[in-house]
Structure formats: structure tokens, C-alpha cells
Amino acid sequence: MDDELGIILPITAHSCFAIFLERKHGFFTEDEVRNLETVYPAIEGCCQSHLGLLFNETRKSDFSAGAPAIQSPRALFDHAGHHVYSNGNWSQATHRFPKLKQLSAALAVSGGVEQISEEWILRTKRLNSDFPLAPNGAMLVLEKVTAAPTSHVSNEVAVPLTVFTRRERDVLRLVLKGMKNPEISSTLGVGGGSIRNIKLRLYRKSGVASEGELVSKFIAFAKDS
């Protein structure tokens, strides 16, 4: 090989893709380099579009099966807590809540739920090892709570808790920590189908229709437990 020419695509989570062109005999001419520089924006655009499509796939399997595909502020982080990708609403949220960046990096590693303000909570969803953008990483979603939490468990929260079975309370506690069904199943030693059925009972007894509503309703309990 006489010459090599590299194309470095945008950095994502402290890493990037690169394309290397090799020439066995001779060197790349200045015209060839200029041609490559001319088409680079198109290559970069394709890369960004691909990242965007992968990111949007996360909306199809939200925290709960019935959750609407809304544009909540959300971001992806790798397993070390480095920012990978986010939507426009997330950028706006980081300006509104300056502590969000630092808090998100820590929460992406530890998991769980964090209260940002009286109206907003930050929730974590762990990603699988085969997720292309952030293997073993996390997706963080900033959501508006349906009822403002208090520093102690309110009567409104405490009353529904009394109608839950011990197993239902165990599942609720792990849901509030941001665990998904396989993790809850492994932690409690209960089959995945049973976990789904328990969640449905939690929804019905709590008068909610999704996991997001369940977390919003019991976020005060998470703080005191």
C-alpha cells in the first residue's frame, strides 16, 4: 500500500466511525482529495440520519406498552455515562435545568428515578447489550408528574399502597428504581409473564393506564422508601 486516506465521521460518546481508502500503487491526487471533501457533507448527513433513525426506534418500545410516542425530552448515554444522542427537547431542558447534565450522567450509570423539580422527574431505562447506539447504556426521559410529590408519603399515595399485595409492592419498588421487566424478573425470581400480570394489577388498583403514570403517582413513595 502506497497511500491511505481517512474519513472521520462525527464523534459519538467518545468514539466514532472512520472509513479508510487505500491505494496499492501511487498516491491520491489533489483532485481526488477535493472530490472526497465535496461529498463528505453528504456522508456525514447519512450518518446523522442513521443515528436519528436508531434513536427514534426507542420511542416504539417506551417504558410502557401503551405509552404515547410523544417528544418528551430524552437522551441516550453509554454504559460509562457519556452522552450519545438526544432530541431537541432535551437540549432545551438542559438550559432550563442546568443541573440536568451532571445528574443525567450519574443516573445513567446508577439507574432509577430522580426528582428534578416539583413538576418534573427524570427516569432511566436500561438498554440491552445489542442496542446499536449505546450497548448496555441507558435512555433518560424527563417527564412531567401528574401530581406534585411531597417530602413525605401523602394519604393519596399511602391509601393505594394498603391494597397492594407484598409481591405487588416489591415490583412497584423495583419499577421506581427504573428496572425493566427482565431485571425485575431476575431480582425477584419470578417469570416475565408474572411480572407483566403484576404490573397490570398495579395499574388497575392505582387507577393509571401506563408505567409512566404509575411512577408519577408514587414518586413520593420512592423518595421515602
KEGUVEX-239590 format. One record per residue (C-alpha): residue in three letters; x, y, z. Coordinates in pm, whole numbers, padded with zeros to 5 digits, always signed. Layout:
N
ALAXYZ
...
END
This chain:
225
MET+00000+00000+00000
ASP+00142+00335-00107
ASP-00122+00577+00025
GLU-00417+00592+00263
LEU-00699+00842+00302
GLY-00931+00851+00603
ILE-01283+00989+00655
ILE-01365+01054+01022
LEU-01737+01068+01093
PRO-01886+01270+01384
ILE-01781+01167+01734
THR-02049+00992+01940
ALA-01990+00900+02305
HIS-01612+00948+02284
SER-01591+00720+01980
CYS-01650+00748+01609
PHE-01665+00563+01280
ALA-01392+00602+01020
ILE-01365+00496+00656
PHE-01018+00439+00514
LEU-00942+00431+00144
GLU-00623+00256+00046
ARG-00420+00271-00275
LYS-00177-00007-00350
HIS+00017+00187-00609
GLY+00067+00561-00630
PHE-00079+00846-00425
PHE-00418+01012-00407
THR-00423+01322-00622
GLU-00532+01667-00501
ASP-00838+01644-00725
GLU-00939+01313-00562
VAL-00898+01463-00217
ARG-01111+01766-00316
ASN-01379+01535-00457
LEU-01389+01346-00129
GLU-01412+01672+00066
THR-01704+01771-00159
VAL-01906+01457-00085
TYR-01814+01444+00285
PRO-02117+01654+00396
ALA-02347+01400+00227
ILE-02170+01110+00402
GLU-02189+01294+00735
GLY-02559+01365+00676
CYS-02629+00998+00610
CYS-02450+00910+00934
GLN-02652+01162+01134
SER-02976+01043+00975
HIS-02891+00685+01065
LEU-02825+00784+01426
GLY-03156+00970+01431
LEU-03347+00669+01299
LEU-03191+00442+01561
PHE-03274+00694+01831
ASN-03635+00723+01717
GLU-03669+00345+01742
THR-03656+00384+02120
ARG-03995+00557+02107
LYS-04160+00241+01973
SER-04069+00044+02287
ASP-04123+00309+02553
PHE-04137+00248+02926
SER-04484+00100+02892
ALA-04661-00069+02602
GLY-04947+00179+02598
ALA-04737+00494+02629
PRO-04794+00750+02351
ALA-04498+00827+02125
ILE-04458+01186+02244
GLN-04150+01402+02209
SER-04052+01407+02575
PRO-03702+01538+02644
ARG-03488+01226+02621
ALA-03126+01129+02574
LEU-02910+00821+02536
PHE-02595+00760+02742
ASP-02336+00485+02713
HIS-02251+00247+02999
ALA-01996+00495+03137
GLY-02242+00785+03149
HIS-02123+00964+02833
HIS-02384+01144+02627
VAL-02452+00969+02297
TYR-02759+01124+02138
SER-03062+01334+02234
ASN-03362+01509+02085
GLY-03414+01884+02056
ASN-03637+01898+02361
TRP-03356+01755+02572
SER-03130+02044+02471
GLN-03399+02290+02577
ALA-03440+02105+02907
THR-03067+02127+02986
HIS-03090+02505+02951
ARG-03393+02516+03178
PHE-03238+02284+03437
PRO-02859+02346+03447
LYS-02803+02054+03687
LEU-02956+01811+03437
LYS-02630+01731+03254
GLN-02433+01626+03561
LEU-02729+01450+03720
SER-02804+01259+03399
ALA-02451+01125+03366
ALA-02467+00982+03719
LEU-02820+00849+03682
ALA-02733+00680+03352
VAL-02483+00465+03543
SER-02677+00408+03866
GLY-03030+00392+03720
GLY-03353+00479+03898
VAL-03571+00788+03921
GLU-03473+01139+04026
GLN-03689+01442+04103
ILE-03572+01748+03907
SER-03831+01991+04035
GLU-04178+01985+04183
GLU-04318+01928+03833
TRP-04053+01716+03662
ILE-03895+01374+03720
LEU-03610+01203+03538
ARG-03645+00830+03473
THR-03397+00573+03347
LYS-03443+00279+03112
ARG-03156+00031+03080
LEU-03060-00066+02724
ASN-02966-00415+02605
SER-02614-00516+02509
ASP-02720-00534+02143
PHE-02862-00181+02127
PRO-02657-00024+01845
LEU-02620+00334+01973
ALA-02537+00262+02336
PRO-02485-00106+02426
ASN-02558-00161+02796
GLY-02627+00209+02823
ALA-02936+00395+02933
MET-03214+00613+02798
LEU-03319+00901+03021
VAL-03660+01066+02987
LEU-03770+01387+03154
GLU-04141+01368+03235
LYS-04392+01598+03393
VAL-04552+01445+03701
THR-04929+01425+03709
ALA-04939+01531+04073
ALA-04677+01728+04262
PRO-04489+01499+04502
THR-04439+01589+04866
SER-04148+01528+05100
HIS-04345+01252+05276
VAL-04586+00989+05151
SER-04924+01157+05120
ASN-05255+01000+05214
GLU-05339+00980+04843
VAL-05033+00758+04791
ALA-05047+00569+05119
VAL-05406+00450+05076
PRO-05346+00262+04746
LEU-05036+00100+04896
THR-05252-00079+05150
VAL-05441-00262+04874
PHE-05124-00400+04714
THR-05001-00747+04794
ARG-04645-00792+04916
ARG-04535-00909+04571
GLU-04702-00610+04406
ARG-04519-00375+04642
ASP-04190-00549+04559
VAL-04249-00497+04186
LEU-04352-00135+04241
ARG-04034-00069+04440
LEU-03817-00200+04154
VAL-04018-00012+03891
LEU-03948+00309+04084
LYS-03577+00225+04065
GLY-03602+00224+03685
MET-03570-00152+03636
LYS-03730-00313+03332
ASN-03919-00641+03329
PRO-03624-00883+03277
GLU-03430-00719+03561
ILE-03733-00730+03792
SER-03790-01094+03698
SER-03428-01183+03776
THR-03422-00989+04104
LEU-03743-01140+04239
GLY-03704-01484+04082
VAL-04042-01453+03912
GLY-04122-01528+03546
GLY-04155-01246+03296
GLY-04521-01323+03231
SER-04597-01296+03602
ILE-04423-00958+03619
ARG-04640-00827+03335
ASN-04954-00951+03509
ILE-04846-00792+03837
LYS-04790-00460+03659
LEU-05139-00477+03510
ARG-05279-00528+03860
LEU-05076-00232+03984
TYR-05221-00016+03706
ARG-05576-00126+03781
LYS-05552-00080+04158
SER-05379+00258+04118
GLY-05622+00390+03859
VAL-05350+00454+03600
ALA-05301+00336+03242
SER-04922+00326+03199
GLU-04595+00280+03379
GLY-04518+00650+03342
GLU-04837+00739+03530
LEU-04759+00477+03794
VAL-04414+00624+03857
SER-04550+00979+03867
LYS-04812+00880+04122
PHE-04569+00701+04355
ILE-04254+00911+04313
ALA-04305+01044+04668
PHE-04300+00686+04795
ALA-03972+00628+04611
LYS-03818+00921+04794
ASP-03924+00794+05136
SER-03856+00421+05084
END
